[in-house]
Amino acid sequence: MEAPRRRRAGLLAALALLAGGCLMPNRGTPVFVDGVAGDWWSGKGLLVEVSPDQKRCKVAVRDRALLVRERWIDCTSVHPRRGQ
């Protein structure tokens, strides 16, 4: 009886992590978001989408609480990441 309960608890914990925004998306180009975009980010992120006019970029970055946030910012604040 104890093993199924542990398995269920593990599954619920994994679902909570996925729903809570703790995991970075598995798609996107690695980028660096500079300080012009704000101080809510960790700097390293993923470029997820670019607007048709190429002026706004949707990036996924970690905030100060280490939660992943996807935000639209000016593309001038997004730079390619090198030296990986």
Steps between C-alpha positions, in 0.01 A plus 500: 500500500793737571659471150190617305461792739863606444462464124186712505671766714795508259271540202312783670828674584618472138171642373525788747848586370379497140193709574685735734747630243819347641617335178635687199324426171663235282490728197677826424837653425737572793529878546614759751249768606673822605408731786296737285215247513476523879642338809249214534714254301813295545649611166524163332189395316342354189365689202161338443334721238552819298217732394432542125651851503808363685480770768367289789649170617341243728762364739490241777720596796522421870390769741650565845288221651641259234162464331494502121315795347424560135484869410488720194786753501676722245728295276777757554542350850552145368850389400642167378677294764851384408758271655272218601 
